[in-house]
Amino acid sequence: MLAGRRLILGICGGIAAYKAAELVRLLRKKGAEVQVVLTTGAEAFVTPLLFEALSRKRCFTQRDFLSPQGGLIPHTDLAAWAEGIVVAPATASFLSKLARGEPSDLLTAIVMATRAPVLLAPAMNTNMWEHPATRENLARLREFGYRVVEPASGELACGAQGPGRLPPLETLLLEIEGLFVEKSLAGKMVLITGGPTREPLDAVRFLSNPSSGRMAVALARAALLLGAEVHLVHGPLSVSPPEGVKTHPVKTAAEMLQVAQGLFEKADLALFAAAVCDFTPEKPLQGKVKKEDFPRTLSLKPTPDIAALFNARKRPGQISLGFALEEAENLLPRAREKLEKKGFDFLAANALSAFEAEETEIFLFSRTRETPRRFHGSKEKVALEMLQEVARAL
Ligand SMILES: Cc1cc2nc3c(=O)[nH]c(=O)nc-3n(C[C@H](O)[C@H](O)[C@H](O)COP(=O)(O)O)c2cc1C
């Protein structure tokens, strides 16, 4: 997707500027031509020499803006040259200037002068990220049509804990590729179920499973990148869904069925990635039952099989994809059996080891193809590649 693409990488003055060096290397490895532009702030952290060596191109800085050489008009020439622009890291100060439409520096001027798609990757201290001015600027920038990749959470260089880290480079690469992917799900509605369900035993105890919901969130992101309207009906998640996804939080399997029902009617594509609890207590106990009074034997009943119920009501043209998590040795035969039995159009089979993990290996079965296709890598990468395949069936 990136081979031969002309990209500008704008780097601002934040600590994560050092990570941009690796990003240039990875983009070049994927075949992109990368033109780096450093802000004045960035030059306090990293040098043009580093980026010239990595990109094999002249690195533009603020000095080039108002005293250009060789007949260049750097901001308009670069703006016209670029097929895509990425600003990573984007500082609070850069976001503010762009939101106000104030092209007083080279990078802001390039971004304002281009017609190419622009991706902003903010990184900053958590309080700066949560500041109402930053929130407002980002809302504005999204309104202007800029894409924003949310920062990751974790420990920041300043010692703070929370959102503000530059996302992992693989996530960034995927978002950059998203600038160029065909919007094969534009105008389509995608329903995704994700995360575990919780079946209450009493007011404070429940039956559940360790699903993180990462696959569903990765599918939601991929469907957004492909241009779909995305609805995610989910149990408790360990990762946040990206902005732009319409989320419908639920707790139990019965609630998931109820909420997903109305959405399924309108969906073009339904992706059943939830780890729905298979059983629920026959009679949940009221209030918080004392430890000594808690029954030692539980009477359980099966929860509704949401995917099978919906598959039975599919209208022509509607496509469904299910997931099968199996022991490695039974994976492939069981997957084919589940595809048929439950009436899916596609079935993504993965081994038990994928549960909770960040990386995955998936075999995608379909009704129309004899042999499954294998996808491997981060859940984000696999989700995008898999959805591109599924979109062809729509
Ligand atoms: C050590 C240090 C680290 C900084 N890290 C960040 C950061 O991660 N994100 C940010 O928005 N600003 C950060 N700043 C503040 C910016 O450098 C400052 O706002 C600067 O004016 C940004 O310039 P630019 O946006 O033109 O690159 C940091 C400043 C210092 C001194």
The ligand as an SDF file (V2000), in Angstrom:
LIG
                    3D

 31 33  0  0  0  0  0  0  0  0999 V2000
   11.7000   18.2310   27.4490 C   0  0  0  0  0  0  0  0  0  0  0  0
   10.4690   18.7060   26.7580 C   0  0  0  0  0  0  0  0  0  0  0  0
    9.5490   17.8050   26.3060 C   0  0  0  0  0  0  0  0  0  0  0  0
    8.3900   18.2160   25.6640 C   0  0  0  0  0  0  0  0  0  0  0  0
    7.5080   17.2750   25.2260 N   0  0  0  0  0  0  0  0  0  0  0  0
    6.3670   17.6610   24.6130 C   0  0  0  0  0  0  0  0  0  0  0  0
    5.4570   16.6920   24.1310 C   0  0  0  0  0  0  0  0  0  0  0  0
    5.6650   15.4810   24.2440 O   0  0  0  0  0  0  0  0  0  0  0  0
    4.3180   17.1370   23.5440 N   0  0  0  0  0  0  0  0  0  0  0  0
    4.0360   18.4570   23.4080 C   0  0  0  0  0  0  0  0  0  0  0  0
    2.9490   18.7750   22.8880 O   0  0  0  0  0  0  0  0  0  0  0  0
    4.8930   19.3930   23.8370 N   0  0  0  0  0  0  0  0  0  0  0  0
    6.0640   19.0300   24.4250 C   0  0  0  0  0  0  0  0  0  0  0  0
    6.9460   19.9900   24.8750 N   0  0  0  0  0  0  0  0  0  0  0  0
    6.6500   21.3990   24.6360 C   0  0  0  0  0  0  0  0  0  0  0  0
    6.9680   21.7850   23.1880 C   0  0  0  0  0  0  0  0  0  0  0  0
    8.3180   21.5020   22.9040 O   0  0  0  0  0  0  0  0  0  0  0  0
    6.6900   23.2650   22.9650 C   0  0  0  0  0  0  0  0  0  0  0  0
    5.2860   23.5030   23.0580 O   0  0  0  0  0  0  0  0  0  0  0  0
    7.1900   23.7460   21.6110 C   0  0  0  0  0  0  0  0  0  0  0  0
    6.8530   25.0970   21.4620 O   0  0  0  0  0  0  0  0  0  0  0  0
    6.5770   22.9370   20.4820 C   0  0  0  0  0  0  0  0  0  0  0  0
    7.0260   23.4190   19.2550 O   0  0  0  0  0  0  0  0  0  0  0  0
    6.4980   22.8400   17.8710 P   0  0  0  0  0  0  0  0  0  0  0  0
    5.0900   22.4480   18.0680 O   0  0  0  0  0  0  0  0  0  0  0  0
    6.6740   23.9340   16.8930 O   0  0  0  0  0  0  0  0  0  0  0  0
    7.3630   21.6940   17.5490 O   0  0  0  0  0  0  0  0  0  0  0  0
    8.1260   19.5960   25.5000 C   0  0  0  0  0  0  0  0  0  0  0  0
    9.0760   20.5170   25.9400 C   0  0  0  0  0  0  0  0  0  0  0  0
   10.2300   20.0830   26.5680 C   0  0  0  0  0  0  0  0  0  0  0  0
   11.2200   21.0970   27.0340 C   0  0  0  0  0  0  0  0  0  0  0  0
  1  2  1  0
  2  3  1  0
  2 30  2  0
  3  4  2  0
  4  5  1  0
  4 28  1  0
  5  6  2  0
  6  7  1  0
  6 13  1  0
  7  8  2  0
  7  9  1  0
  9 10  1  0
 10 11  2  0
 10 12  1  0
 12 13  2  0
 13 14  1  0
 14 15  1  0
 14 28  1  0
 15 16  1  0
 16 17  1  0
 16 18  1  0
 18 19  1  0
 18 20  1  0
 20 21  1  0
 20 22  1  0
 22 23  1  0
 23 24  1  0
 24 25  2  0
 24 26  1  0
 24 27  1  0
 28 29  2  0
 29 30  1  0
 30 31  1  0
M  END
$$$$
